[in-house]
Amino acid sequence: MSEFTEYDFASWSRALTENELSMALSAKSPEKFRARIRSRSLSGVGLYDMYLTENRGDRTPALLSGDDTRVFGIELQIEGSSVIEQDGVSSELHPGDYTLYDSTRPFARIFDNHSRIFVVRFPQNMMSLPAHMLRSITATRLAADESIGVVVSPFLRAIADNMDELRGWAGMRVMHSLIDLVTASLAEQISASDSSRGSARTQEFLRVCDFITEHLSDAHLTPDVIAAGNFISTRQLHKIFHAERTTVSQWVRDRRLEACRRQLADPSDAALSVSDIAANWGIYDSAHFSRIFKNAYGISPREYRRAHAA
């Protein structure tokens, strides 16, 4: 089993400050603070199993100004209770509850007693929902006994208890499945919590996104085709995406790039060329694919494949 690392207040405060997602630590009794942490990383997804005594961690505006980290964090409360605060929302979490935070805006995690939490941290471009839309539900308590939470919460707990079993491409597939499942959970929450005025627009956006996902491999997936497939005008389609601060073309491109990224790392597709994989997702210009992939991920498709093969 992965080794736990023990921290006192000073060492944990230093670790939080030096972490890519830097936070400021405080505690009523710093001399009594203890933390036990074990972690691992799978293809850019960080997993953290954490036991903590009373403390508060703040992602402050000052700390935000010093980095451009763009990740989402899913946190599962396993033992004890805690509070999360972001965007004016404050939620108390109990065992089985989970929540979402966005690293690009201030947030706080408050623990008044002994707690065990499990954190999954991943780049924002891995989730097929816009950060703007998710802003409406960050720090919201998502219960283990409500709706799709009855599936998501046990899945998170199983991963927390079996981190050592997650390795290689099998482990990466589990992470992809988890992120897709959490995305579905968040989309459901957004639909349920959206105001009556914006609900119809939100539902329409999510419905169109589902259509795009189902037809992502179609090279002829143009705005006109998407609009016709959803029985709306092309002008209306563009208005729906503009309201979510993105464009139809950008949305299709980002989803295709993420699908290609996953397939490039899959050893079962090692016989396929990079061009074959791009074509599988409707991108037939190899030079264009290499350029937009590197712009998105900071590495060429071939370099990405070699890194994951190694």
C-alpha positions as CSV (number, residue, x, y, z in Angstrom):
1,M,0.0,0.0,0.0
2,S,1.1,3.6,-0.7
3,E,3.0,5.1,2.2
4,F,1.3,7.9,4.2
5,T,3.5,11.0,4.8
6,E,3.1,12.6,8.2
7,Y,3.0,16.4,8.6
8,D,2.9,18.9,11.4
9,F,1.6,22.4,11.0
10,A,4.9,23.9,9.7
11,S,5.6,21.1,7.2
12,W,2.0,21.0,5.9
13,S,1.9,24.8,5.6
14,R,5.1,24.7,3.6
15,A,3.8,21.9,1.4
16,L,0.6,23.8,0.7
17,T,2.5,27.0,-0.2
18,E,4.8,25.1,-2.5
19,N,2.1,23.1,-4.1
20,E,0.9,24.0,-7.6
21,L,-2.5,24.8,-6.0
22,S,-1.0,27.0,-3.2
23,M,-3.1,27.7,-0.1
24,A,-2.6,29.4,3.2
25,L,-3.0,27.3,6.3
26,S,-4.3,28.3,9.7
27,A,-5.3,26.5,12.9
28,K,-6.6,27.4,16.3
29,S,-3.9,25.2,17.9
30,P,-1.1,24.8,15.4
31,E,1.0,22.7,17.8
32,K,-1.8,20.1,17.9
33,F,-2.3,19.9,14.1
34,R,-1.4,16.7,12.3
35,A,-2.0,15.5,8.7
36,R,-1.4,12.1,7.0
37,I,-1.4,12.2,3.2
38,R,-0.9,9.6,0.5
39,S,-1.1,10.5,-3.2
40,R,-0.5,9.4,-6.7
41,S,-0.9,10.8,-10.2
42,L,-2.4,9.2,-13.3
43,S,-2.0,11.1,-16.6
44,G,-2.3,14.5,-15.0
45,V,-5.0,13.5,-12.6
46,G,-4.0,13.8,-9.0
47,L,-5.4,11.6,-6.2
48,Y,-5.1,12.5,-2.6
49,D,-6.2,10.5,0.5
50,M,-6.0,12.8,3.4
51,Y,-6.5,12.6,7.2
52,L,-6.6,16.0,8.8
53,T,-7.1,17.5,12.3
54,E,-8.7,20.9,12.9
55,N,-7.5,23.5,10.4
56,R,-8.5,26.0,7.7
57,G,-7.0,26.3,4.2
58,D,-7.6,29.4,2.0
59,R,-6.9,29.8,-1.7
60,T,-6.7,33.6,-1.4
61,P,-6.7,36.3,-4.1
62,A,-3.1,37.0,-3.4
63,L,-2.1,33.4,-4.0
64,L,-4.3,33.4,-7.2
65,S,-2.3,36.3,-8.6
66,G,0.9,34.3,-8.5
67,D,-0.2,31.3,-10.7
68,D,-2.5,30.4,-13.5
69,T,-3.4,26.8,-12.4
70,R,-6.7,25.8,-14.0
71,V,-7.9,22.6,-12.3
72,F,-11.1,21.4,-10.9
73,G,-11.1,19.5,-7.6
74,I,-13.7,16.9,-6.6
75,E,-13.7,16.3,-2.8
76,L,-15.4,13.4,-1.0
77,Q,-15.9,13.5,2.7
78,I,-15.2,10.1,4.1
79,E,-14.9,10.7,7.9
80,G,-15.9,13.6,10.1
81,S,-17.3,16.8,8.6
82,S,-16.0,20.0,6.9
83,V,-17.1,23.2,5.3
84,I,-16.3,24.4,1.8
85,E,-16.8,28.0,0.7
86,Q,-16.6,29.5,-2.8
87,D,-18.4,32.2,-4.8
88,G,-20.5,33.1,-1.8
89,V,-21.7,29.5,-1.2
90,S,-21.0,27.7,2.0
91,S,-21.8,24.0,2.4
92,E,-21.2,21.5,5.2
93,L,-20.1,18.1,4.1
94,H,-20.7,14.8,5.9
95,P,-19.6,11.3,5.1
96,G,-20.5,10.3,1.6
97,D,-21.1,13.9,0.4
98,Y,-18.9,15.3,-2.4
99,T,-18.4,18.7,-3.9
100,L,-16.6,20.7,-6.6
101,Y,-14.1,23.6,-6.4
102,D,-12.5,25.7,-9.1
103,S,-8.8,26.7,-8.7
104,T,-9.2,29.9,-10.6
105,R,-11.2,31.6,-7.9
106,P,-10.8,32.0,-4.1
107,F,-12.1,29.2,-1.9
108,A,-11.7,27.9,1.6
109,R,-11.8,24.4,3.3
110,I,-12.6,24.4,7.0
111,F,-12.2,21.4,9.3
112,D,-13.4,21.7,12.9
113,N,-12.6,18.1,13.8
114,H,-10.7,15.0,12.6
115,S,-11.6,14.3,9.0
116,R,-10.7,12.0,6.2
117,I,-11.2,13.4,2.7
118,F,-10.4,12.1,-0.8
119,V,-9.5,14.7,-3.5
120,V,-9.4,14.2,-7.2
121,R,-7.7,17.1,-9.0
122,F,-7.7,17.3,-12.8
123,P,-7.2,19.9,-15.6
124,Q,-10.3,21.8,-16.5
125,N,-10.2,20.8,-20.2
126,M,-10.8,17.2,-19.2
127,M,-14.4,18.1,-18.2
128,S,-17.0,18.6,-21.0
129,L,-18.8,21.4,-19.3
130,P,-17.7,25.0,-19.4
131,A,-16.2,26.5,-16.3
132,H,-18.6,29.4,-16.6
133,M,-21.5,27.0,-16.2
134,L,-20.0,25.1,-13.4
135,R,-19.6,28.3,-11.4
136,S,-23.2,28.1,-10.4
137,I,-22.6,24.9,-8.4
138,T,-19.1,25.1,-7.0
139,A,-19.0,24.4,-3.3
140,T,-22.5,22.9,-3.5
141,R,-23.1,19.8,-1.3
142,L,-23.8,16.8,-3.5
143,A,-25.3,14.1,-1.4
144,A,-24.5,10.4,-1.6
145,D,-28.2,9.4,-1.3
146,E,-29.7,11.7,-3.9
147,S,-30.0,11.2,-7.6
148,I,-26.8,10.1,-9.4
149,G,-24.9,10.7,-6.2
150,V,-25.8,7.1,-5.2
151,V,-23.4,6.0,-8.0
152,V,-20.8,8.7,-7.8
153,S,-20.1,8.7,-4.1
154,P,-19.4,4.9,-3.8
155,F,-17.3,5.1,-6.9
156,L,-15.1,7.8,-5.3
157,R,-14.9,5.9,-2.1
158,A,-13.8,2.7,-3.9
159,I,-11.0,4.6,-5.7
160,A,-9.9,6.2,-2.4
161,D,-9.6,2.7,-0.8
162,N,-7.9,1.1,-3.8
163,M,-5.6,3.7,-5.1
164,D,-2.7,1.2,-5.3
165,E,-4.7,-0.9,-7.8
166,L,-4.9,2.0,-10.3
167,R,-1.9,1.9,-12.6
168,G,-1.1,2.1,-16.3
169,W,-3.8,2.5,-18.9
170,A,-6.4,0.6,-16.9
171,G,-6.0,3.1,-14.1
172,M,-6.3,6.0,-16.6
173,R,-9.5,4.5,-18.0
174,V,-10.9,4.4,-14.5
175,M,-10.0,8.1,-14.1
176,H,-11.7,9.0,-17.5
177,S,-14.8,7.1,-16.4
178,L,-14.8,8.9,-13.0
179,I,-14.5,12.3,-14.7
180,D,-17.3,11.5,-17.2
181,L,-19.5,10.2,-14.3
182,V,-18.8,13.3,-12.2
183,T,-19.6,15.5,-15.3
184,A,-23.0,13.8,-15.6
185,S,-23.6,14.4,-12.0
186,L,-22.8,18.1,-12.2
187,A,-24.8,18.5,-15.4
188,E,-27.8,17.0,-13.5
189,Q,-27.2,19.4,-10.6
190,I,-27.0,22.4,-12.9
191,S,-30.3,21.5,-14.6
192,A,-32.0,21.1,-11.2
193,S,-30.6,24.2,-9.6
194,D,-30.7,26.6,-12.5
195,S,-33.2,29.5,-12.3
196,S,-36.5,29.1,-14.1
197,R,-35.5,32.0,-16.5
198,G,-32.2,30.3,-17.5
199,S,-33.3,26.7,-17.2
200,A,-34.6,26.3,-20.7
201,R,-31.4,27.7,-22.2
202,T,-29.3,25.5,-20.0
203,Q,-31.3,22.4,-20.9
204,E,-30.9,23.3,-24.6
205,F,-27.2,23.7,-24.3
206,L,-26.8,20.4,-22.5
207,R,-29.0,18.7,-25.1
208,V,-26.9,20.1,-28.0
209,C,-23.7,19.0,-26.2
210,D,-25.1,15.4,-26.0
211,F,-25.8,15.5,-29.7
212,I,-22.2,16.7,-30.5
213,T,-20.8,13.9,-28.3
214,E,-22.8,11.3,-30.1
215,H,-21.6,12.6,-33.6
216,L,-18.1,13.7,-32.7
217,S,-16.5,11.4,-35.2
218,D,-18.4,12.8,-38.1
219,A,-16.1,15.0,-40.2
220,H,-19.2,16.9,-41.5
221,L,-20.3,18.0,-38.0
222,T,-20.8,21.6,-38.9
223,P,-23.0,24.2,-37.0
224,D,-25.6,23.8,-39.7
225,V,-25.7,20.0,-39.2
226,I,-25.8,20.4,-35.4
227,A,-28.6,22.9,-35.6
228,A,-30.7,20.7,-38.0
229,G,-30.1,17.7,-35.8
230,N,-31.6,19.7,-32.8
231,F,-34.4,21.3,-34.8
232,I,-33.2,24.8,-34.2
233,S,-31.8,27.5,-36.5
234,T,-28.0,27.9,-36.9
235,R,-28.4,31.5,-35.6
236,Q,-30.2,30.1,-32.5
237,L,-27.4,27.5,-32.0
238,H,-24.7,30.2,-32.0
239,K,-26.7,32.3,-29.5
240,I,-26.9,29.3,-27.1
241,F,-23.2,28.8,-27.2
242,H,-22.4,32.5,-27.0
243,A,-24.5,32.6,-23.8
244,E,-22.1,30.0,-22.3
245,R,-19.1,32.1,-23.4
246,T,-17.8,29.8,-26.1
247,T,-18.5,29.0,-29.7
248,V,-19.8,25.9,-31.4
249,S,-16.6,25.3,-33.4
250,Q,-14.4,25.7,-30.3
251,W,-16.6,23.3,-28.3
252,V,-16.4,20.6,-31.1
253,R,-12.7,21.1,-31.4
254,D,-12.0,20.8,-27.6
255,R,-14.1,17.6,-27.3
256,R,-12.3,16.1,-30.3
257,L,-8.9,16.9,-28.9
258,E,-9.8,15.3,-25.6
259,A,-11.0,12.2,-27.4
260,C,-7.8,12.0,-29.4
261,R,-5.7,12.6,-26.2
262,R,-7.3,9.6,-24.5
263,Q,-6.9,7.4,-27.5
264,L,-3.2,8.4,-28.1
265,A,-2.5,7.0,-24.6
266,D,-4.3,3.8,-25.1
267,P,-1.9,0.9,-25.8
268,S,-4.7,-1.1,-27.5
269,D,-4.5,1.5,-30.3
270,A,-0.7,1.5,-30.6
271,A,-1.0,0.1,-34.2
272,L,-2.9,3.2,-35.3
273,S,-1.0,6.2,-36.5
274,V,-1.5,9.7,-35.1
275,S,-3.2,10.6,-38.3
276,D,-5.5,7.6,-38.0
277,I,-6.6,8.6,-34.5
278,A,-7.2,12.2,-35.6
279,A,-9.3,11.0,-38.5
280,N,-11.3,8.7,-36.1
281,W,-12.6,12.0,-34.6
282,G,-13.2,13.9,-37.8
283,I,-9.9,15.7,-38.1
284,Y,-8.2,14.9,-41.5
285,D,-5.5,17.5,-41.7
286,S,-2.5,16.1,-39.8
287,A,-0.6,19.3,-39.7
288,H,-3.6,21.2,-38.3
289,F,-4.2,18.5,-35.8
290,S,-0.6,18.6,-34.5
291,R,-0.8,22.4,-34.2
292,I,-4.0,22.6,-32.3
293,F,-3.1,19.6,-30.1
294,K,0.2,21.3,-29.1
295,N,-1.6,24.6,-28.4
296,A,-4.0,22.8,-26.1
297,Y,-1.7,20.5,-24.2
298,G,1.8,22.0,-24.7
299,I,3.2,18.9,-26.4
300,S,2.8,17.4,-29.8
301,P,0.6,14.3,-30.4
302,R,3.6,12.1,-31.1
303,E,5.5,13.3,-28.0
304,Y,2.4,12.8,-25.9
305,R,2.1,9.2,-27.2
306,R,5.8,8.4,-26.6
307,A,5.6,9.8,-23.1
308,H,2.6,7.6,-22.2
309,A,4.1,4.5,-23.9
310,A,7.2,4.9,-21.7
